[in-house]
Amino acid sequence: MRVFLAGATGAIGRWLVPGLVTAGHDVVGTSGTPAGVDAIRSMGGYWRHHDCR
């Protein structure tokens, strides 16, 4: 299943992403910073850029 997770690099998302990936899901998270992109990728997820300005 493909899962979209807003806040993938936040306090809860950092726990959810690896668990969902381990369970076989494709996780797509949002990030507006390069550090957030790296974090999502390192947890096994995919990222989409967002800008809330």
PDBQT receptor file of N, H, CA, C and O in Angstrom, charges set to zero:
ATOM      1  N   MET A   1       0.844  -1.164   0.000  1.00  0.00    +0.000 N 
ATOM      2  CA  MET A   1       0.000   0.000   0.000  1.00  0.00    +0.000 C 
ATOM      3  C   MET A   1       0.897   1.237   0.000  1.00  0.00    +0.000 C 
ATOM      4  O   MET A   1       1.950   1.240   0.637  1.00  0.00    +0.000 OA
ATOM      5  N   ARG A   2       0.486   2.280  -0.707  1.00  0.00    +0.000 N 
ATOM      6  H   ARG A   2      -0.370   2.277  -1.225  1.00  0.00    +0.000 HD
ATOM      7  CA  ARG A   2       1.213   3.550  -0.693  1.00  0.00    +0.000 C 
ATOM      8  C   ARG A   2       0.586   4.431   0.378  1.00  0.00    +0.000 C 
ATOM      9  O   ARG A   2      -0.625   4.650   0.387  1.00  0.00    +0.000 OA
ATOM     10  N   VAL A   3       1.429   4.937   1.284  1.00  0.00    +0.000 N 
ATOM     11  H   VAL A   3       2.413   4.759   1.276  1.00  0.00    +0.000 HD
ATOM     12  CA  VAL A   3       0.976   5.743   2.420  1.00  0.00    +0.000 C 
ATOM     13  C   VAL A   3       1.583   7.136   2.309  1.00  0.00    +0.000 C 
ATOM     14  O   VAL A   3       2.795   7.273   2.144  1.00  0.00    +0.000 OA
ATOM     15  N   PHE A   4       0.749   8.173   2.397  1.00  0.00    +0.000 N 
ATOM     16  H   PHE A   4      -0.236   8.062   2.531  1.00  0.00    +0.000 HD
ATOM     17  CA  PHE A   4       1.233   9.545   2.447  1.00  0.00    +0.000 C 
ATOM     18  C   PHE A   4       1.275   9.966   3.902  1.00  0.00    +0.000 C 
ATOM     19  O   PHE A   4       0.292   9.811   4.626  1.00  0.00    +0.000 OA
ATOM     20  N   LEU A   5       2.409  10.499   4.334  1.00  0.00    +0.000 N 
ATOM     21  H   LEU A   5       3.208  10.625   3.745  1.00  0.00    +0.000 HD
ATOM     22  CA  LEU A   5       2.569  10.883   5.724  1.00  0.00    +0.000 C 
ATOM     23  C   LEU A   5       3.085  12.311   5.820  1.00  0.00    +0.000 C 
ATOM     24  O   LEU A   5       4.259  12.574   5.561  1.00  0.00    +0.000 OA
ATOM     25  N   ALA A   6       2.205  13.226   6.193  1.00  0.00    +0.000 N 
ATOM     26  H   ALA A   6       1.251  13.013   6.404  1.00  0.00    +0.000 HD
ATOM     27  CA  ALA A   6       2.634  14.594   6.470  1.00  0.00    +0.000 C 
ATOM     28  C   ALA A   6       3.314  14.576   7.840  1.00  0.00    +0.000 C 
ATOM     29  O   ALA A   6       2.801  13.970   8.780  1.00  0.00    +0.000 OA
ATOM     30  N   GLY A   7       4.428  15.217   7.948  1.00  0.00    +0.000 N 
ATOM     31  H   GLY A   7       4.844  15.710   7.183  1.00  0.00    +0.000 HD
ATOM     32  CA  GLY A   7       5.164  15.198   9.211  1.00  0.00    +0.000 C 
ATOM     33  C   GLY A   7       6.060  13.984   9.341  1.00  0.00    +0.000 C 
ATOM     34  O   GLY A   7       6.319  13.515  10.449  1.00  0.00    +0.000 OA
ATOM     35  N   ALA A   8       6.537  13.471   8.214  1.00  0.00    +0.000 N 
ATOM     36  H   ALA A   8       6.326  13.851   7.314  1.00  0.00    +0.000 HD
ATOM     37  CA  ALA A   8       7.349  12.250   8.227  1.00  0.00    +0.000 C 
ATOM     38  C   ALA A   8       8.654  12.394   8.996  1.00  0.00    +0.000 C 
ATOM     39  O   ALA A   8       9.220  11.398   9.446  1.00  0.00    +0.000 OA
ATOM     40  N   THR A   9       9.136  13.622   9.152  1.00  0.00    +0.000 N 
ATOM     41  H   THR A   9       8.676  14.431   8.787  1.00  0.00    +0.000 HD
ATOM     42  CA  THR A   9      10.388  13.819   9.886  1.00  0.00    +0.000 C 
ATOM     43  C   THR A   9      10.150  14.363  11.280  1.00  0.00    +0.000 C 
ATOM     44  O   THR A   9      11.100  14.741  11.966  1.00  0.00    +0.000 OA
ATOM     45  N   GLY A  10       8.906  14.409  11.709  1.00  0.00    +0.000 N 
ATOM     46  H   GLY A  10       8.135  14.102  11.152  1.00  0.00    +0.000 HD
ATOM     47  CA  GLY A  10       8.577  14.893  13.044  1.00  0.00    +0.000 C 
ATOM     48  C   GLY A  10       8.725  13.814  14.103  1.00  0.00    +0.000 C 
ATOM     49  O   GLY A  10       9.214  12.718  13.826  1.00  0.00    +0.000 OA
ATOM     50  N   ALA A  11       8.306  14.128  15.300  1.00  0.00    +0.000 N 
ATOM     51  H   ALA A  11       7.909  15.018  15.525  1.00  0.00    +0.000 HD
ATOM     52  CA  ALA A  11       8.480  13.230  16.447  1.00  0.00    +0.000 C 
ATOM     53  C   ALA A  11       7.796  11.876  16.240  1.00  0.00    +0.000 C 
ATOM     54  O   ALA A  11       8.365  10.843  16.593  1.00  0.00    +0.000 OA
ATOM     55  N   ILE A  12       6.616  11.868  15.689  1.00  0.00    +0.000 N 
ATOM     56  H   ILE A  12       6.154  12.707  15.403  1.00  0.00    +0.000 HD
ATOM     57  CA  ILE A  12       5.893  10.608  15.471  1.00  0.00    +0.000 C 
ATOM     58  C   ILE A  12       6.290   9.971  14.145  1.00  0.00    +0.000 C 
ATOM     59  O   ILE A  12       6.444   8.754  14.048  1.00  0.00    +0.000 OA
ATOM     60  N   GLY A  13       6.452  10.816  13.119  1.00  0.00    +0.000 N 
ATOM     61  H   GLY A  13       6.327  11.805  13.197  1.00  0.00    +0.000 HD
ATOM     62  CA  GLY A  13       6.807  10.306  11.798  1.00  0.00    +0.000 C 
ATOM     63  C   GLY A  13       8.113   9.537  11.780  1.00  0.00    +0.000 C 
ATOM     64  O   GLY A  13       8.251   8.565  11.038  1.00  0.00    +0.000 OA
ATOM     65  N   ARG A  14       9.072   9.963  12.588  1.00  0.00    +0.000 N 
ATOM     66  H   ARG A  14       8.960  10.754  13.191  1.00  0.00    +0.000 HD
ATOM     67  CA  ARG A  14      10.358   9.259  12.639  1.00  0.00    +0.000 C 
ATOM     68  C   ARG A  14      10.218   7.824  13.138  1.00  0.00    +0.000 C 
ATOM     69  O   ARG A  14      11.073   6.984  12.859  1.00  0.00    +0.000 OA
ATOM     70  N   TRP A  15       9.160   7.544  13.862  1.00  0.00    +0.000 N 
ATOM     71  H   TRP A  15       8.465   8.226  14.089  1.00  0.00    +0.000 HD
ATOM     72  CA  TRP A  15       8.880   6.177  14.318  1.00  0.00    +0.000 C 
ATOM     73  C   TRP A  15       7.998   5.434  13.319  1.00  0.00    +0.000 C 
ATOM     74  O   TRP A  15       8.162   4.232  13.109  1.00  0.00    +0.000 OA
ATOM     75  N   LEU A  16       7.066   6.154  12.709  1.00  0.00    +0.000 N 
ATOM     76  H   LEU A  16       6.933   7.130  12.880  1.00  0.00    +0.000 HD
ATOM     77  CA  LEU A  16       6.122   5.508  11.793  1.00  0.00    +0.000 C 
ATOM     78  C   LEU A  16       6.750   5.081  10.470  1.00  0.00    +0.000 C 
ATOM     79  O   LEU A  16       6.504   3.972   9.994  1.00  0.00    +0.000 OA
ATOM     80  N   VAL A  17       7.549   5.946   9.881  1.00  0.00    +0.000 N 
ATOM     81  H   VAL A  17       7.748   6.846  10.268  1.00  0.00    +0.000 HD
ATOM     82  CA  VAL A  17       8.094   5.644   8.550  1.00  0.00    +0.000 C 
ATOM     83  C   VAL A  17       8.844   4.317   8.524  1.00  0.00    +0.000 C 
ATOM     84  O   VAL A  17       8.521   3.468   7.694  1.00  0.00    +0.000 OA
ATOM     85  N   PRO A  18       9.832   4.097   9.394  1.00  0.00    +0.000 N 
ATOM     86  CA  PRO A  18      10.534   2.804   9.338  1.00  0.00    +0.000 C 
ATOM     87  C   PRO A  18       9.620   1.603   9.583  1.00  0.00    +0.000 C 
ATOM     88  O   PRO A  18       9.787   0.554   8.960  1.00  0.00    +0.000 OA
ATOM     89  N   GLY A  19       8.668   1.756  10.477  1.00  0.00    +0.000 N 
ATOM     90  H   GLY A  19       8.532   2.608  10.983  1.00  0.00    +0.000 HD
ATOM     91  CA  GLY A  19       7.740   0.655  10.747  1.00  0.00    +0.000 C 
ATOM     92  C   GLY A  19       6.865   0.329   9.554  1.00  0.00    +0.000 C 
ATOM     93  O   GLY A  19       6.633  -0.841   9.250  1.00  0.00    +0.000 OA
ATOM     94  N   LEU A  20       6.378   1.355   8.877  1.00  0.00    +0.000 N 
ATOM     95  H   LEU A  20       6.566   2.305   9.125  1.00  0.00    +0.000 HD
ATOM     96  CA  LEU A  20       5.550   1.137   7.691  1.00  0.00    +0.000 C 
ATOM     97  C   LEU A  20       6.360   0.537   6.551  1.00  0.00    +0.000 C 
ATOM     98  O   LEU A  20       5.880  -0.346   5.840  1.00  0.00    +0.000 OA
ATOM     99  N   VAL A  21       7.585   1.014   6.379  1.00  0.00    +0.000 N 
ATOM    100  H   VAL A  21       7.975   1.731   6.957  1.00  0.00    +0.000 HD
ATOM    101  CA  VAL A  21       8.458   0.465   5.340  1.00  0.00    +0.000 C 
ATOM    102  C   VAL A  21       8.760  -1.001   5.626  1.00  0.00    +0.000 C 
ATOM    103  O   VAL A  21       8.718  -1.832   4.720  1.00  0.00    +0.000 OA
ATOM    104  N   THR A  22       9.061  -1.318   6.869  1.00  0.00    +0.000 N 
ATOM    105  H   THR A  22       9.096  -0.642   7.606  1.00  0.00    +0.000 HD
ATOM    106  CA  THR A  22       9.337  -2.709   7.258  1.00  0.00    +0.000 C 
ATOM    107  C   THR A  22       8.138  -3.615   7.007  1.00  0.00    +0.000 C 
ATOM    108  O   THR A  22       8.289  -4.790   6.673  1.00  0.00    +0.000 OA
ATOM    109  N   ALA A  23       6.941  -3.050   7.172  1.00  0.00    +0.000 N 
ATOM    110  H   ALA A  23       6.818  -2.095   7.443  1.00  0.00    +0.000 HD
ATOM    111  CA  ALA A  23       5.716  -3.818   6.942  1.00  0.00    +0.000 C 
ATOM    112  C   ALA A  23       5.388  -3.953   5.454  1.00  0.00    +0.000 C 
ATOM    113  O   ALA A  23       4.394  -4.584   5.092  1.00  0.00    +0.000 OA
ATOM    114  N   GLY A  24       6.226  -3.358   4.585  1.00  0.00    +0.000 N 
ATOM    115  H   GLY A  24       7.033  -2.846   4.879  1.00  0.00    +0.000 HD
ATOM    116  CA  GLY A  24       6.048  -3.533   3.146  1.00  0.00    +0.000 C 
ATOM    117  C   GLY A  24       5.313  -2.414   2.437  1.00  0.00    +0.000 C 
ATOM    118  O   GLY A  24       4.966  -2.554   1.265  1.00  0.00    +0.000 OA
ATOM    119  N   HIS A  25       5.070  -1.315   3.115  1.00  0.00    +0.000 N 
ATOM    120  H   HIS A  25       5.352  -1.201   4.068  1.00  0.00    +0.000 HD
ATOM    121  CA  HIS A  25       4.359  -0.197   2.508  1.00  0.00    +0.000 C 
ATOM    122  C   HIS A  25       5.340   0.767   1.836  1.00  0.00    +0.000 C 
ATOM    123  O   HIS A  25       6.495   0.883   2.248  1.00  0.00    +0.000 OA
ATOM    124  N   ASP A  26       4.862   1.454   0.799  1.00  0.00    +0.000 N 
ATOM    125  H   ASP A  26       3.924   1.360   0.465  1.00  0.00    +0.000 HD
ATOM    126  CA  ASP A  26       5.612   2.549   0.181  1.00  0.00    +0.000 C 
ATOM    127  C   ASP A  26       5.179   3.822   0.882  1.00  0.00    +0.000 C 
ATOM    128  O   ASP A  26       4.015   4.214   0.799  1.00  0.00    +0.000 OA
ATOM    129  N   VAL A  27       6.099   4.465   1.567  1.00  0.00    +0.000 N 
ATOM    130  H   VAL A  27       7.044   4.146   1.635  1.00  0.00    +0.000 HD
ATOM    131  CA  VAL A  27       5.777   5.657   2.344  1.00  0.00    +0.000 C 
ATOM    132  C   VAL A  27       6.267   6.898   1.600  1.00  0.00    +0.000 C 
ATOM    133  O   VAL A  27       7.433   6.986   1.216  1.00  0.00    +0.000 OA
ATOM    134  N   VAL A  28       5.368   7.846   1.405  1.00  0.00    +0.000 N 
ATOM    135  H   VAL A  28       4.420   7.775   1.717  1.00  0.00    +0.000 HD
ATOM    136  CA  VAL A  28       5.694   9.128   0.791  1.00  0.00    +0.000 C 
ATOM    137  C   VAL A  28       5.512  10.192   1.861  1.00  0.00    +0.000 C 
ATOM    138  O   VAL A  28       4.422  10.355   2.410  1.00  0.00    +0.000 OA
ATOM    139  N   GLY A  29       6.583  10.913   2.153  1.00  0.00    +0.000 N 
ATOM    140  H   GLY A  29       7.468  10.781   1.708  1.00  0.00    +0.000 HD
ATOM    141  CA  GLY A  29       6.525  11.980   3.141  1.00  0.00    +0.000 C 
ATOM    142  C   GLY A  29       6.857  13.319   2.519  1.00  0.00    +0.000 C 
ATOM    143  O   GLY A  29       7.468  13.372   1.451  1.00  0.00    +0.000 OA
ATOM    144  N   THR A  30       6.467  14.393   3.165  1.00  0.00    +0.000 N 
ATOM    145  H   THR A  30       5.970  14.349   4.032  1.00  0.00    +0.000 HD
ATOM    146  CA  THR A  30       6.763  15.726   2.655  1.00  0.00    +0.000 C 
ATOM    147  C   THR A  30       7.926  16.337   3.427  1.00  0.00    +0.000 C 
ATOM    148  O   THR A  30       8.144  16.058   4.606  1.00  0.00    +0.000 OA
ATOM    149  N   SER A  31       8.661  17.180   2.712  1.00  0.00    +0.000 N 
ATOM    150  H   SER A  31       8.484  17.406   1.754  1.00  0.00    +0.000 HD
ATOM    151  CA  SER A  31       9.726  17.926   3.362  1.00  0.00    +0.000 C 
ATOM    152  C   SER A  31      10.022  19.170   2.547  1.00  0.00    +0.000 C 
ATOM    153  O   SER A  31       9.976  19.143   1.317  1.00  0.00    +0.000 OA
ATOM    154  N   GLY A  32      10.319  20.231   3.220  1.00  0.00    +0.000 N 
ATOM    155  H   GLY A  32      10.356  20.253   4.219  1.00  0.00    +0.000 HD
ATOM    156  CA  GLY A  32      10.690  21.466   2.569  1.00  0.00    +0.000 C 
ATOM    157  C   GLY A  32      12.160  21.790   2.712  1.00  0.00    +0.000 C 
ATOM    158  O   GLY A  32      12.612  22.840   2.256  1.00  0.00    +0.000 OA
ATOM    159  N   THR A  33      12.920  20.893   3.347  1.00  0.00    +0.000 N 
ATOM    160  H   THR A  33      12.553  20.040   3.718  1.00  0.00    +0.000 HD
ATOM    161  CA  THR A  33      14.345  21.143   3.562  1.00  0.00    +0.000 C 
ATOM    162  C   THR A  33      15.179  19.965   3.074  1.00  0.00    +0.000 C 
ATOM    163  O   THR A  33      14.708  18.828   3.081  1.00  0.00    +0.000 OA
ATOM    164  N   PRO A  34      16.410  20.226   2.651  1.00  0.00    +0.000 N 
ATOM    165  CA  PRO A  34      17.293  19.128   2.242  1.00  0.00    +0.000 C 
ATOM    166  C   PRO A  34      17.546  18.124   3.372  1.00  0.00    +0.000 C 
ATOM    167  O   PRO A  34      17.646  16.923   3.119  1.00  0.00    +0.000 OA
ATOM    168  N   ALA A  35      17.648  18.602   4.605  1.00  0.00    +0.000 N 
ATOM    169  H   ALA A  35      17.567  19.577   4.810  1.00  0.00    +0.000 HD
ATOM    170  CA  ALA A  35      17.865  17.690   5.734  1.00  0.00    +0.000 C 
ATOM    171  C   ALA A  35      16.672  16.754   5.908  1.00  0.00    +0.000 C 
ATOM    172  O   ALA A  35      16.843  15.572   6.205  1.00  0.00    +0.000 OA
ATOM    173  N   GLY A  36      15.473  17.282   5.722  1.00  0.00    +0.000 N 
ATOM    174  H   GLY A  36      15.334  18.242   5.480  1.00  0.00    +0.000 HD
ATOM    175  CA  GLY A  36      14.272  16.453   5.823  1.00  0.00    +0.000 C 
ATOM    176  C   GLY A  36      14.215  15.407   4.727  1.00  0.00    +0.000 C 
ATOM    177  O   GLY A  36      13.809  14.271   4.969  1.00  0.00    +0.000 OA
ATOM    178  N   VAL A  37      14.618  15.782   3.532  1.00  0.00    +0.000 N 
ATOM    179  H   VAL A  37      14.949  16.705   3.336  1.00  0.00    +0.000 HD
ATOM    180  CA  VAL A  37      14.665  14.832   2.411  1.00  0.00    +0.000 C 
ATOM    181  C   VAL A  37      15.625  13.699   2.738  1.00  0.00    +0.000 C 
ATOM    182  O   VAL A  37      15.297  12.530   2.541  1.00  0.00    +0.000 OA
ATOM    183  N   ASP A  38      16.798  14.035   3.233  1.00  0.00    +0.000 N 
ATOM    184  H   ASP A  38      17.064  14.986   3.393  1.00  0.00    +0.000 HD
ATOM    185  CA  ASP A  38      17.785  13.013   3.604  1.00  0.00    +0.000 C 
ATOM    186  C   ASP A  38      17.243  12.087   4.687  1.00  0.00    +0.000 C 
ATOM    187  O   ASP A  38      17.465  10.877   4.645  1.00  0.00    +0.000 OA
ATOM    188  N   ALA A  39      16.534  12.657   5.655  1.00  0.00    +0.000 N 
ATOM    189  H   ALA A  39      16.354  13.640   5.689  1.00  0.00    +0.000 HD
ATOM    190  CA  ALA A  39      15.980  11.847   6.742  1.00  0.00    +0.000 C 
ATOM    191  C   ALA A  39      14.933  10.867   6.215  1.00  0.00    +0.000 C 
ATOM    192  O   ALA A  39      14.934   9.694   6.590  1.00  0.00    +0.000 OA
ATOM    193  N   ILE A  40      14.052  11.338   5.357  1.00  0.00    +0.000 N 
ATOM    194  H   ILE A  40      14.051  12.291   5.052  1.00  0.00    +0.000 HD
ATOM    195  CA  ILE A  40      13.013  10.463   4.799  1.00  0.00    +0.000 C 
ATOM    196  C   ILE A  40      13.641   9.342   3.989  1.00  0.00    +0.000 C 
ATOM    197  O   ILE A  40      13.262   8.179   4.122  1.00  0.00    +0.000 OA
ATOM    198  N   ARG A  41      14.599   9.698   3.152  1.00  0.00    +0.000 N 
ATOM    199  H   ARG A  41      14.907  10.643   3.044  1.00  0.00    +0.000 HD
ATOM    200  CA  ARG A  41      15.276   8.673   2.341  1.00  0.00    +0.000 C 
ATOM    201  C   ARG A  41      16.017   7.667   3.214  1.00  0.00    +0.000 C 
ATOM    202  O   ARG A  41      16.000   6.469   2.930  1.00  0.00    +0.000 OA
ATOM    203  N   SER A  42      16.668   8.143   4.274  1.00  0.00    +0.000 N 
ATOM    204  H   SER A  42      16.681   9.116   4.505  1.00  0.00    +0.000 HD
ATOM    205  CA  SER A  42      17.429   7.230   5.130  1.00  0.00    +0.000 C 
ATOM    206  C   SER A  42      16.524   6.255   5.879  1.00  0.00    +0.000 C 
ATOM    207  O   SER A  42      16.966   5.184   6.296  1.00  0.00    +0.000 OA
ATOM    208  N   MET A  43      15.251   6.633   6.049  1.00  0.00    +0.000 N 
ATOM    209  H   MET A  43      14.892   7.503   5.710  1.00  0.00    +0.000 HD
ATOM    210  CA  MET A  43      14.289   5.743   6.704  1.00  0.00    +0.000 C 
ATOM    211  C   MET A  43      13.610   4.810   5.708  1.00  0.00    +0.000 C 
ATOM    212  O   MET A  43      12.788   3.980   6.097  1.00  0.00    +0.000 OA
ATOM    213  N   GLY A  44      13.948   4.939   4.422  1.00  0.00    +0.000 N 
ATOM    214  H   GLY A  44      14.616   5.613   4.106  1.00  0.00    +0.000 HD
ATOM    215  CA  GLY A  44      13.385   4.050   3.408  1.00  0.00    +0.000 C 
ATOM    216  C   GLY A  44      12.174   4.600   2.689  1.00  0.00    +0.000 C 
ATOM    217  O   GLY A  44      11.536   3.887   1.914  1.00  0.00    +0.000 OA
ATOM    218  N   GLY A  45      11.846   5.865   2.935  1.00  0.00    +0.000 N 
ATOM    219  H   GLY A  45      12.364   6.444   3.564  1.00  0.00    +0.000 HD
ATOM    220  CA  GLY A  45      10.673   6.456   2.297  1.00  0.00    +0.000 C 
ATOM    221  C   GLY A  45      11.018   7.274   1.070  1.00  0.00    +0.000 C 
ATOM    222  O   GLY A  45      12.186   7.460   0.729  1.00  0.00    +0.000 OA
ATOM    223  N   TYR A  46       9.985   7.754   0.423  1.00  0.00    +0.000 N 
ATOM    224  H   TYR A  46       9.037   7.603   0.701  1.00  0.00    +0.000 HD
ATOM    225  CA  TYR A  46      10.098   8.651  -0.715  1.00  0.00    +0.000 C 
ATOM    226  C   TYR A  46       9.649  10.029  -0.248  1.00  0.00    +0.000 C 
ATOM    227  O   TYR A  46       8.947  10.135   0.757  1.00  0.00    +0.000 OA
ATOM    228  N   TRP A  47      10.034  11.073  -0.945  1.00  0.00    +0.000 N 
ATOM    229  H   TRP A  47      10.604  10.988  -1.762  1.00  0.00    +0.000 HD
ATOM    230  CA  TRP A  47       9.670  12.406  -0.489  1.00  0.00    +0.000 C 
ATOM    231  C   TRP A  47       9.011  13.208  -1.597  1.00  0.00    +0.000 C 
ATOM    232  O   TRP A  47       9.192  12.941  -2.785  1.00  0.00    +0.000 OA
ATOM    233  N   ARG A  48       8.248  14.193  -1.173  1.00  0.00    +0.000 N 
ATOM    234  H   ARG A  48       8.101  14.410  -0.207  1.00  0.00    +0.000 HD
ATOM    235  CA  ARG A  48       7.664  15.196  -2.057  1.00  0.00    +0.000 C 
ATOM    236  C   ARG A  48       7.920  16.558  -1.419  1.00  0.00    +0.000 C 
ATOM    237  O   ARG A  48       7.713  16.745  -0.220  1.00  0.00    +0.000 OA
ATOM    238  N   HIS A  49       8.368  17.492  -2.227  1.00  0.00    +0.000 N 
ATOM    239  H   HIS A  49       8.537  17.340  -3.201  1.00  0.00    +0.000 HD
ATOM    240  CA  HIS A  49       8.660  18.843  -1.745  1.00  0.00    +0.000 C 
ATOM    241  C   HIS A  49       7.366  19.590  -1.450  1.00  0.00    +0.000 C 
ATOM    242  O   HIS A  49       6.377  19.425  -2.164  1.00  0.00    +0.000 OA
ATOM    243  N   HIS A  50       7.366  20.396  -0.418  1.00  0.00    +0.000 N 
ATOM    244  H   HIS A  50       8.169  20.530   0.163  1.00  0.00    +0.000 HD
ATOM    245  CA  HIS A  50       6.254  21.293  -0.159  1.00  0.00    +0.000 C 
ATOM    246  C   HIS A  50       6.786  22.625   0.331  1.00  0.00    +0.000 C 
ATOM    247  O   HIS A  50       7.876  22.705   0.897  1.00  0.00    +0.000 OA
ATOM    248  N   ASP A  51       6.019  23.644   0.112  1.00  0.00    +0.000 N 
ATOM    249  H   ASP A  51       5.133  23.579  -0.347  1.00  0.00    +0.000 HD
ATOM    250  CA  ASP A  51       6.392  24.980   0.549  1.00  0.00    +0.000 C 
ATOM    251  C   ASP A  51       5.123  25.662   1.067  1.00  0.00    +0.000 C 
ATOM    252  O   ASP A  51       4.218  25.961   0.289  1.00  0.00    +0.000 OA
ATOM    253  N   CYS A  52       5.059  25.900   2.348  1.00  0.00    +0.000 N 
ATOM    254  H   CYS A  52       5.794  25.657   2.980  1.00  0.00    +0.000 HD
ATOM    255  CA  CYS A  52       3.849  26.447   2.971  1.00  0.00    +0.000 C 
ATOM    256  C   CYS A  52       3.914  27.953   3.160  1.00  0.00    +0.000 C 
ATOM    257  O   CYS A  52       3.130  28.509   3.930  1.00  0.00    +0.000 OA
ATOM    258  N   ARG A  53       4.818  28.614   2.486  1.00  0.00    +0.000 N 
ATOM    259  H   ARG A  53       5.454  28.163   1.861  1.00  0.00    +0.000 HD
ATOM    260  CA  ARG A  53       4.927  30.057   2.640  1.00  0.00    +0.000 C 
ATOM    261  C   ARG A  53       3.787  30.781   2.020  1.00  0.00    +0.000 C 
ATOM    262  O   ARG A  53       3.736  32.010   2.067  1.00  0.00    +0.000 OA
TER     263      ARG A  53
